[in-house]
Amino acid sequence: MSTGTSTGTAGTLGATRPTTAAPGAGAFTGTWQLTRLALRRDRVLVPVWLAVFVVLAGSTASSTLTLYPDIVSRRQIGVTINGNPAMVALYGKVLDTSSAGAVAMFKVNALGAALVAVLTMILLVRHTRAEEEAGRLELVGAGVVGRFAPLTAALAVTCGTAITLGVLTGLSLVAAGLPVSGSLAFGLSWALTGVSFAAVAAVMAQLTTSARGATGLTAAVLGATYLLRAVGDVSDAHGPRWASWLSPVGWAQQVRPFAGVRWWVFLIGALFTALVAAGAYALVGRRDLGAGLLADRGGRAEATRWLAGPLGLAVRLQRAVLLSWTVGFAVMGLIVGSLANSVQSFLDTPGARDMITKLGGQAGLLDAFFGTELSVIAIITCIFGISAVLRLHGEEQALRAEPLLATATGRRRWALSHVTVAVLGSVWLLFVVGLTMGLSAAATLNDYDQVGRLLGAALAQLPAVLVMIGIAVAAFGLVPRLVTVAWALLVAFLLVGELGPLFQLDQRVMDVSPFAHTPRLPGGSLTATPLAWLTVVGVALVVLGLEAFRRRDLD
């Protein structure tokens, strides 16, 4: 059994063949036709996303204005938020505590910008590397299509979607009663981050040989820039406040909607997007169709004994992705743990002392900070778990599953191998982030009890992650064409958890999310019953999905 990589999966910097070869075509010939085709393909996806973001922004503004109708109440909540480093790290600061818009939209400024970046990342990769990987771009290139046309069409659709989203979001805020200038600046700040990451995704689509790889690398950049923004926002006057300026997510905040708009920040985003997109165009002509500039390592002439079974093959297919996630989680843990000193600097401010007392003193505030960060990390871990499971769907769609299942390998055994990688990989990532966070916090605070506390707190998030993995397995087994329901539910659970209290949702609605039942550790109480039930639900969903896959036809 050979493990060598397939022909055409690696390119070299010296390659000069364009990604599409059409005799007589200019570099941009066919761009308009490809743009229309992309818009037709996304005629449902894009409007749904636009509606979600517009409703999210408008309803957030309306709800918050109702809760804090006067300057006194807004200043009170603004001071409380700015005195809580966990809130600042996760959402950013309230830049003007007297401004209705600044208070109303602080929670969805950075977080919303990051979600818009996810949207543009998905769209860009969907119309570039995914098309190339599926072989459709080769068919398109057989016509009169210039070598830059596919990338240009993808950028036009993606950036157009981001800008449209920004304008509609601004109009929804105006309709909610916020000032016109600040509302449009807020909406366009979301678009700024989205357009920036469209350019980043365009570069990653040239570097890797798969859509998963391009998406993963772009997501890693997004995670790193979100952390840079958090470090800059949490830092005191003597800390690295400049870190926020290194982040496209931070730029959305630096526009300062509703707090003295800085329109010139959009020039930074435009320059960044232009330069990065130009880099993507430069890379297009330096690789072969189907290739990536990051060359795949050649396989051995003979497979190892480890590859004789489906589990070994699943590990082999996903180990590079898991390694990348491991590095990212280790860095994330080190950064979050090192913020303990910055958290302590907030404790010395008079405005924070009353809140500190209510939280149980200094240790209570630190625990709240770490607990909030770990709840977000749990959701990020789900991204790995779901994507690892959905590798099954990718293998099936690429017609690689059928010849494998024609051997003695059973369906359940094959599917279970990828599920095992998803579960054990998630355990490993939570272990890594808990350990590195604990070691970093211990070194910062000179308190080595933090290692065990934070490691345990991280691993306590596993049952909720297991439920999301189970949902992905069940979707794959029951209705493979609707596997994206796992991603939709993850986003829904995130929004319910973050915005449910703001919208005063019924507790029964909020309890639908598995993350509502995980303990807020460290510092909170650990109750085994909810974790046990989450584990049972997750395992049941996995069993359901495996049995359904065994019975259905291959897609």
C-alpha angles and dihedrals in degrees: 000000000000123000098191116134120255122264116274099021096116132052133192131226088243095059112114102179110116120237089248125033115202117161112233095010123132119228092263100031112136096022094125093049092049090047091054090048092051092048090051092051091050097042090118103028098053098046090049092052091046091051092049094053095042093049091044093054097042096046092046091054094046094047095047094047088054092050095046107030099159139048094250094057092043093051091048094053091040093055090046092051094047089050093056110080092193091059092043093050093049102039109008131241131308097246095197115024092193094054117096091207095048092051094041097050105032093099095055099035102089095017092050091047090053091050090051087052089054089052094050091044091055093046095048095048091043091060098039123027095019090054090048093047092050092051095242094114090059090056091048090049090058087074130061098297126139121229093248096044099089093049093043092050091048092049092046093052094042098045091042089053092050094049092046089050090051094050094046090047091052091050091050090054091050088052089051090058104263124134116279097232095049092042094054091043090053094050093046091048087062088049090049092059092042094052091047092055092045086063092046090051089050090059093045090051088062095047102051134054097222140051089234090055094049092047092046094051092047091048089051090054090048092051092048093050092048088054091049089054091049092050091050094047096047096045119102126227091285095045133084098286087153089072090084090063090060091062129078085209088055090051089063088061095040089061083072100210111202090008104076104308117241102206091176091071087074087066089061090053093046092050092047092049093048094049095045093044089050087054090053091052091049090054095048094073094045099068140053125252109279092014132112129210089234097075120220114241112250116251128236121271089240127033120243120246088252089069093056091092134051094249092057090048092049091051090048092051095048105032096093091052091047091050091053091049090048092056091047094049092047091053091045092052093048092050096046092046092049090056090073090094091052089050090054091052088063090056091068094061116099093225092061099051097083091050091047091054091051091050092053102265133292095324089053092056093047091049091050090052094050092042092054092049093048092052089057092044089054090059091048089052088056089061089062093043095050094044091049091053093045089057081083090063091047092052090048093049091048089054092239094116096061098063090043092052090048086072126070090284110113124221096244092048092051094047093043090056092063092042088053090053090049094051099041091042090054091049089051094049093050089048092051095048093044093049096046092043090050094048092047093047091045092053092046096047097030087234113122093184084081091074096066094037095052094040090054092045091054094049090049087070092064099091092059090049089050090056091054090048088051091052090053092049092048092050091049092050099042106034111002092183089063099050089123087075086085090060092044092053092047090055090044092052090048092052093044091051095046101037103023095092090047092054090041092235118187111269090236089061092049091048090063088078113086089216090065089069101050116101119253096237141210101048099013128094120271114225115184098202099072091045091050092051092048089052092050092050092048093050091046091053091049092051090047092051095047093049092047091050091051091056103040130080120257110267 
